[in-house]
Amino acid sequence: MGRLEARPTLLTATESRSLNNSRMECNDSGLVTRTRAGDNDAFRVLVERHSRPLFRLAYRMTGNQQDAEDVVQDSFLRAYKQLARFDERASFGTWLYRIAVNCSLDLVRSRKRRNEQVARVPPADSEADDPTLALPSRDPAPDRLAMSGEVGDRVAAAMTELSASERTAFVLRHFEGMCIEDVSRVLGCQPGAAKHSVFRAVQKLRRALEPLVSAAR
């Protein structure tokens, strides 16, 4: 399967009806079923539906726009190839998030092996450089709150010191606003383990910020 781009040729009447029908389908599971049956337009709807939240996640995990775009592309390619193994009783979005997390971590590990600088989660006040701010958001994200200047830099640096599970859990919980149960599903662990990963991440970040807090007293 090549890159997920629009076809260069015009849609025929049959293809147009198929695409319109796919757009009318609200259930991810139904779209997955149709994709398995050979309806590629149904998968195109899934891509359109999930690409923006997936990009936000990938950008927070990698700290780089180009890397995030690559992660999104690779995630959809992996999802398409592995669609036969997807359990339609599960959430397609959660399953896709898990794939994106793994793609992001693979990229970060590869970067480390090449002795490149580990990705940093950009400070929230870097609005001019943050492409996620141009994307629609259901709720005000925690990263849009008053974390700025030296505090933002310190948090970004501290994020690079978190383990893979801690970083993932923290991004999902505090940047994506997921509940612990959903975080655990993405991580493939029990809610208690996911909660503990978030707790460890928060503790490490608090320790990183302690010098700034003390100086402000």
C-alpha positions in Angstrom: 0.0 0.0 0.0 1.5 3.4 -1.0 1.1 6.7 0.8 -2.4 7.5 1.7 -3.1 10.3 -0.8 -6.1 11.2 -2.9 -6.3 9.4 -6.2 -5.0 11.4 -9.1 -7.9 10.4 -11.3 -11.5 11.5 -11.0 -14.0 9.4 -9.1 -16.5 7.5 -11.2 -20.2 7.7 -10.3 -19.9 4.3 -8.5 -16.8 5.4 -6.5 -18.5 8.7 -5.6 -21.5 6.9 -4.2 -19.3 4.5 -2.3 -17.4 7.4 -0.7 -20.6 9.3 0.2 -21.9 6.1 1.8 -18.7 5.7 3.7 -18.9 9.2 5.0 -22.4 8.6 6.2 -21.2 5.6 8.3 -20.6 6.8 11.9 -19.3 3.6 13.4 -15.6 2.8 13.2 -16.3 -0.9 13.4 -18.6 -0.7 10.4 -16.0 1.1 8.4 -13.4 -1.5 9.4 -15.7 -4.3 8.2 -16.2 -2.5 4.9 -12.5 -2.0 4.5 -11.9 -5.7 5.1 -14.4 -6.4 2.3 -12.4 -4.3 -0.1 -13.9 -0.8 0.3 -10.8 1.4 0.4 -12.9 4.5 0.5 -14.1 3.3 3.9 -10.6 3.3 5.2 -10.0 6.7 3.7 -12.8 7.9 6.0 -11.1 6.4 9.0 -7.9 8.2 8.0 -9.7 11.5 7.8 -11.5 10.9 11.1 -8.4 10.0 13.1 -5.5 11.8 11.5 -5.7 15.0 13.5 -5.9 13.4 17.0 -3.2 11.0 15.9 -1.0 13.9 14.8 -1.4 15.6 18.1 -0.3 12.5 20.0 2.6 11.9 17.7 3.8 15.5 18.0 3.7 15.4 21.8 5.6 12.1 21.7 8.3 13.1 19.2 8.4 16.9 19.6 9.0 17.4 15.8 6.4 18.1 13.1 8.0 16.1 10.4 8.5 13.1 12.7 4.9 13.4 13.8 3.7 13.4 10.1 5.9 10.3 9.5 4.5 8.6 12.6 0.9 9.3 11.4 1.6 7.9 8.0 3.4 4.8 9.4 0.6 4.2 11.9 -2.1 4.1 9.2 0.0 1.8 7.0 0.5 -0.6 9.9 -3.2 -0.4 10.8 -4.2 -1.2 7.3 -1.8 -4.2 7.1 -2.9 -5.5 10.5 -6.6 -4.8 10.0 -7.4 -8.5 9.8 -6.2 -8.9 13.4 -8.3 -6.1 14.8 -11.1 -7.2 17.1 -14.2 -5.3 16.1 -15.5 -5.5 19.7 -12.6 -3.2 20.7 -12.2 0.5 20.1 -10.6 1.2 16.7 -9.4 4.6 18.0 -7.7 3.1 21.0 -6.1 0.4 18.9 -4.8 3.0 16.5 -3.4 5.1 19.4 -1.5 2.1 20.5 0.0 1.6 17.1 0.9 5.4 17.0 2.5 5.2 20.4 4.7 2.2 19.2 5.6 4.1 16.0 6.6 7.1 18.0 8.7 5.1 20.5 10.4 3.3 17.6 11.3 6.6 16.1 12.6 8.1 19.3 14.7 4.9 20.0 16.1 5.1 16.5 17.0 8.7 17.0 18.8 7.7 20.2 20.7 5.0 18.4 21.9 7.6 15.9 23.1 9.7 18.8 20.7 12.5 17.8 19.1 14.7 20.4 16.2 13.1 22.1 12.8 14.6 21.1 11.5 17.3 23.5 7.8 18.0 24.1 7.7 21.7 23.0 6.9 24.3 25.6 3.3 25.3 25.5 4.0 28.9 24.9 5.8 28.2 21.6 2.6 28.9 19.7 4.3 30.0 16.6 6.1 26.7 16.2 3.4 24.4 17.5 1.3 23.0 14.6 -1.1 21.3 17.0 -2.6 24.6 18.0 -4.0 24.9 14.5 -6.0 21.7 15.0 -9.5 21.7 16.6 -9.7 20.6 20.2 -12.7 19.4 22.1 -11.5 20.9 25.4 -8.7 23.3 26.5 -5.7 21.1 26.6 -3.5 21.2 29.8 -0.5 22.2 27.6 -2.4 25.5 26.7 -2.4 26.5 30.4 0.1 28.8 32.1 3.3 26.8 31.6 5.7 29.2 30.0 9.3 30.4 29.8 11.8 28.6 31.9 9.1 26.4 33.4 8.2 25.1 30.0 11.8 24.5 29.0 12.4 22.6 32.3 9.4 20.4 31.8 10.4 19.7 28.1 13.9 18.7 29.2 12.5 16.6 32.0 10.2 14.7 29.6 13.3 13.3 27.9 14.3 11.6 31.1 11.0 9.7 31.5 10.8 6.0 30.5 8.8 5.0 27.5 5.8 4.0 29.6 6.0 7.1 31.8 6.2 9.5 28.8 3.4 7.8 27.0 1.1 7.7 30.0 1.8 11.3 30.9 1.2 12.5 27.3 -2.1 10.6 27.0 -3.3 11.7 30.5 -2.2 15.3 30.7 -1.9 16.4 27.0 -4.6 14.2 25.4 -6.9 14.3 28.5 -7.6 10.5 28.5 -9.0 8.8 31.5 -6.8 6.3 33.3 -8.9 3.4 31.8 -8.3 4.6 28.3 -4.6 5.2 29.0 -4.3 1.6 30.2 -6.0 0.3 27.1 -3.5 2.1 24.9 -0.6 0.9 27.0 -2.0 -2.6 27.1 -1.8 -2.8 30.9 -4.0 -2.7 34.0 -5.4 0.7 35.1 -3.4 0.5 38.3 -0.1 0.2 36.3 -1.1 3.1 34.0 -2.0 5.2 37.0 1.4 4.4 38.6 3.2 5.4 35.3 1.4 8.7 35.4 2.3 9.2 39.0 6.0 8.4 38.5 6.1 10.9 35.6 4.4 13.6 37.6 6.8 13.0 40.5 9.9 13.3 38.2 8.5 16.4 36.7 7.9 17.9 40.1 11.4 17.2 41.1 12.7 18.9 37.9 10.6 22.0 38.7 11.5 22.1 42.4 14.4 24.6 41.9 12.1 27.0 40.2 9.4 26.7 42.8 11.9 27.2 45.6 13.4 30.3 43.9 9.9 31.8 43.6 9.2 31.5 47.3 
